[in-house]
Amino acid sequence: YNYSTEIITNSTVSKNNLKNIILNKKKINLIYNPSIDLISFKKKKINNYFLAVGRLDPQKNYELLLQAFSIFVKRYNNYDYKLYIVGHGSKKYTTKLKNLVKKYEIISLVKFYGWTKNTKNLFKEAKIYLLSSFYEGLPNSLIEAVNYEVPAITSNCSGVKDILKNNSGKILDNYDPFKWSIAINEVLMNYQKFKKK
C-alpha cells in the first residue's frame, strides 16, 4: 500500500482503517460503488416479504436472519410475512440454513431463490430489506434497496452508514435475534416514516 501511487476505497470505515497503515494519507481516495439502474419505474404493489440478497456464506450471517424472522412471526403472530433469500453458496452452508428453517418450523415462510440474474422485481415489491453481515466493503445490495425505496434494517458493518445517511434505515449494533425481531416490527409499525426517509 505504501508503495502505491493512489489508493481507492469504497467506504468511510475502510478509508479510516487504511489511514492507520499508510504514511501518505493524501493518496487515499473514497469512491462509492455506483447504482447503475437509476429509478425510472412506477412502484409495484408492495408484498408482504422481507428480502435478503447475497451469496450464502457465513460472512452474511443468515443464521441470525432466520432466527430473528422466526421469533418475529411467532412473537407478533405475523404468519402473513415471508423471507426471501437470494443467492447461492456451498452445498454445506446451504444445507445448514435449510436445516435451520426446519428447526424453526418456518418452512412455508422462507424461500431460497438461489442465484438470480435480475433481482429488480424482487426489490420493487419487497417490504423490508435485511442485511445481517458481519463485515462488508460497501454493500451493493443495500445500494439497490435504497435505489428501490425499500426500508432497510442492517448490522453496523462497514459501508452501511455511508449508504443509510440521515437515519434512512435502521442500523443495529448487535447480533441479538430478539432485538432484530423487535426492529422488524418497529419498521412495520412506522412503515411510512421509514419509507419516506
C-alpha positions as CSV (number, residue, x, y, z in Angstrom):
1,Y,0.0,0.0,0.0
2,N,2.7,2.5,0.9
3,Y,4.4,2.0,-2.5
4,S,1.2,2.7,-4.4
5,T,0.6,6.0,-6.2
6,E,-3.1,6.1,-5.2
7,I,-5.4,4.0,-3.2
8,I,-9.2,3.9,-3.8
9,T,-11.5,2.6,-1.2
10,N,-15.3,2.3,-1.2
11,S,-16.4,3.1,2.3
12,T,-15.5,5.5,5.1
13,V,-14.6,2.7,7.5
14,S,-12.2,1.2,5.0
15,K,-10.6,4.6,4.4
16,N,-10.2,5.2,8.2
17,N,-8.6,1.7,8.6
18,L,-6.2,2.4,5.8
19,K,-5.1,5.7,7.4
20,N,-3.7,3.6,10.3
21,I,-1.1,1.9,8.0
22,I,-0.5,4.4,5.2
23,L,2.2,7.1,5.6
24,N,0.9,9.4,2.9
25,K,-2.8,9.7,3.8
26,K,-3.5,12.1,1.0
27,K,-3.3,9.3,-1.6
28,I,-6.3,7.5,-0.1
29,N,-9.5,8.4,-2.0
30,L,-13.0,7.4,-1.3
31,I,-15.2,6.5,-4.3
32,Y,-18.6,4.8,-3.6
33,N,-19.9,1.9,-5.6
34,P,-22.5,3.2,-8.1
35,S,-26.0,2.1,-8.6
36,I,-26.3,1.6,-12.3
37,D,-30.1,1.0,-12.5
38,L,-31.5,4.5,-11.8
39,I,-35.1,4.8,-10.6
40,S,-37.4,5.1,-13.6
41,F,-40.4,2.9,-12.7
42,K,-43.8,3.1,-11.1
43,K,-43.7,1.3,-7.8
44,K,-45.5,-2.0,-8.0
45,K,-47.7,-3.3,-5.2
46,I,-45.5,-3.9,-2.1
47,N,-45.8,-7.5,-1.0
48,N,-45.5,-9.0,2.5
49,Y,-42.0,-10.3,2.2
50,F,-38.6,-9.4,3.5
51,L,-35.6,-9.6,1.2
52,A,-32.0,-10.6,1.7
53,V,-29.6,-10.7,-1.3
54,G,-26.1,-12.0,-1.2
55,R,-24.1,-15.2,-1.5
56,L,-24.8,-17.9,1.0
57,D,-21.7,-17.6,3.1
58,P,-21.1,-17.4,6.9
59,Q,-19.9,-13.7,6.4
60,K,-23.5,-12.8,5.6
61,N,-24.8,-14.3,8.9
62,Y,-28.1,-15.7,7.5
63,E,-28.4,-17.7,10.7
64,L,-29.3,-14.5,12.5
65,L,-31.9,-13.6,9.9
66,L,-33.6,-17.0,10.1
67,Q,-33.7,-16.9,13.9
68,A,-34.9,-13.3,14.0
69,F,-37.6,-13.9,11.4
70,S,-38.8,-17.0,13.3
71,I,-39.0,-15.0,16.5
72,F,-40.8,-12.2,14.7
73,V,-43.6,-14.3,13.1
74,K,-44.2,-16.2,16.3
75,R,-43.9,-13.3,18.8
76,Y,-46.1,-10.9,16.8
77,N,-48.3,-13.6,15.2
78,N,-47.4,-12.4,11.7
79,Y,-47.6,-15.5,9.7
80,D,-48.6,-13.5,6.6
81,Y,-44.9,-12.4,6.1
82,K,-42.3,-14.4,4.2
83,L,-38.5,-14.2,4.0
84,Y,-36.9,-14.4,0.5
85,I,-33.1,-15.1,0.4
86,V,-31.5,-14.6,-3.0
87,G,-28.0,-16.0,-3.6
88,H,-26.1,-19.2,-3.8
89,G,-23.2,-20.8,-1.9
90,S,-21.6,-24.0,-0.9
91,K,-23.8,-27.1,-0.6
92,K,-22.7,-27.5,3.0
93,Y,-23.7,-24.0,4.1
94,T,-27.0,-24.0,2.1
95,T,-27.9,-27.3,3.8
96,K,-27.2,-25.8,7.2
97,L,-29.5,-22.9,6.5
98,K,-32.3,-25.2,5.2
99,N,-31.9,-27.3,8.4
100,L,-32.4,-24.2,10.5
101,V,-35.6,-23.4,8.6
102,K,-36.9,-26.8,9.5
103,K,-35.7,-26.4,13.1
104,Y,-37.5,-23.1,13.5
105,E,-40.6,-24.5,11.8
106,I,-40.8,-21.8,9.1
107,I,-40.5,-24.0,6.0
108,S,-43.6,-22.4,4.4
109,L,-42.4,-18.9,5.1
110,V,-38.8,-19.0,3.8
111,K,-37.9,-19.2,0.1
112,F,-34.4,-19.7,-1.2
113,Y,-34.1,-18.3,-4.7
114,G,-30.6,-19.3,-5.5
115,W,-28.6,-17.2,-7.9
116,T,-30.8,-14.8,-9.8
117,K,-29.6,-12.7,-12.7
118,N,-32.3,-10.0,-12.3
119,T,-33.4,-9.0,-8.8
120,K,-35.2,-5.8,-9.9
121,N,-38.8,-7.1,-9.4
122,L,-37.9,-8.7,-6.1
123,F,-36.5,-5.3,-4.8
124,K,-39.5,-3.4,-6.3
125,E,-42.0,-5.4,-4.3
126,A,-40.1,-6.1,-1.1
127,K,-41.5,-4.7,2.2
128,I,-38.2,-4.5,4.1
129,Y,-34.6,-5.3,3.1
130,L,-32.4,-7.1,5.7
131,L,-28.6,-7.2,5.8
132,S,-27.1,-9.1,8.7
133,S,-23.4,-9.3,7.6
134,F,-20.5,-9.4,10.0
135,Y,-18.5,-7.3,7.5
136,E,-18.8,-5.8,4.1
137,G,-16.9,-3.3,1.8
138,L,-19.8,-1.2,0.5
139,P,-22.8,-3.5,0.2
140,N,-24.2,-3.2,-3.3
141,S,-27.4,-4.9,-2.4
142,L,-28.1,-2.2,0.2
143,I,-27.5,0.4,-2.5
144,E,-30.1,-1.4,-4.6
145,A,-32.6,-1.4,-1.7
146,V,-32.2,2.3,-1.2
147,N,-32.5,2.8,-5.0
148,Y,-35.8,1.0,-5.0
149,E,-37.0,2.8,-1.9
150,V,-37.1,-0.3,0.3
151,P,-36.7,0.4,4.1
152,A,-33.6,-1.4,5.4
153,I,-32.6,-3.0,8.6
154,T,-28.8,-3.7,8.8
155,S,-26.0,-4.7,11.0
156,N,-23.4,-2.0,11.7
157,C,-20.9,-3.3,9.3
158,S,-18.6,-1.3,7.0
159,G,-20.3,0.8,4.4
160,V,-23.9,0.9,5.8
161,K,-23.5,4.3,7.4
162,D,-22.2,5.7,4.0
163,I,-25.4,4.4,2.4
164,L,-28.1,5.0,5.1
165,K,-27.4,8.6,5.9
166,N,-29.8,10.8,7.8
167,N,-31.4,7.7,9.5
168,S,-32.8,6.4,6.3
169,G,-32.8,2.9,7.7
170,K,-32.3,1.1,11.0
171,I,-28.7,0.1,11.8
172,L,-28.4,-2.3,14.7
173,D,-25.2,-2.5,16.8
174,N,-25.8,-6.1,17.9
175,Y,-26.5,-9.6,16.6
176,D,-29.3,-10.4,19.0
177,P,-32.1,-12.1,17.1
178,F,-34.7,-10.8,19.7
179,K,-33.7,-7.2,19.1
180,W,-33.7,-7.8,15.3
181,S,-37.3,-9.1,15.6
182,I,-38.3,-6.0,17.6
183,A,-36.6,-3.8,14.9
184,I,-38.6,-5.6,12.1
185,N,-41.8,-4.9,14.0
186,E,-40.9,-1.3,14.7
187,V,-40.2,-0.6,11.0
188,L,-43.6,-2.3,10.1
189,M,-45.4,-0.2,12.7
190,N,-43.8,3.0,11.4
191,Y,-43.6,2.0,7.8
192,Q,-44.4,5.3,6.1
193,K,-41.9,7.1,8.2
194,F,-39.1,4.7,7.3
195,K,-40.2,4.5,3.7
196,K,-40.2,8.3,3.4
197,K,-36.7,8.6,4.8
